[in-house]
Amino acid sequence: MNRLLTTIFLFAFISGSYAGIILGMVAAAAAGAATAVTGVTTAVSTAGFTSGGIAAGTYAASMMSAAATAAGGGVAAGSTVAILQSIGVIGLGVLGTAATGGIGAAGGLLIYALII
């Protein structure tokens, strides 16, 4: 997939035609969206919010400890820790993927605009 997007982007950059520019914009938006969605889920997992629970000795464990202490012993539903753990277990979900992908697509288009 990445090679296809790179090929389309290079074609658009080299050709300079309107069709090439539009293909480049589509490729930039798609690459931005894919990178954002993958990046968010990877970052959450790397922080220690995994499908098996919060990994010991990680940043997530520190956050959970602080949240539990602040809440008097448990992690409050809807808190940042709870939301991140939910993402670690089930992923972003439909709305989260759409929102993150949209932001990533906008970023990809912005980068494309700066390059062209």
QUIJOUR-V422368 format. One record per residue. N is the residue number from 1. BURIAL is + if it has 24 or more other C-alpha atoms within 12 Angstrom, else -. Layout:
n;burial
N;BURIAL
N;BURIAL
This chain:
n;burial
1;-
2;-
3;-
4;-
5;-
6;-
7;-
8;+
9;+
10;-
11;-
12;+
13;+
14;-
15;-
16;-
17;-
18;-
19;-
20;-
21;+
22;-
23;+
24;+
25;+
26;+
27;+
28;+
29;+
30;+
31;+
32;+
33;+
34;+
35;+
36;+
37;+
38;-
39;-
40;+
41;+
42;-
43;-
44;+
45;+
46;-
47;+
48;+
49;+
50;+
51;-
52;-
53;+
54;+
55;-
56;-
57;-
58;-
59;-
60;+
61;+
62;-
63;+
64;+
65;-
66;-
67;-
68;-
69;-
70;-
71;-
72;-
73;-
74;-
75;-
76;-
77;-
78;-
79;-
80;-
81;+
82;+
83;-
84;+
85;+
86;+
87;+
88;+
89;-
90;-
91;+
92;+
93;-
94;-
95;-
96;+
97;+
98;-
99;-
100;+
101;+
102;-
103;+
104;+
105;+
106;+
107;+
108;+
109;+
110;-
111;-
112;+
113;-
114;-
115;-
116;-
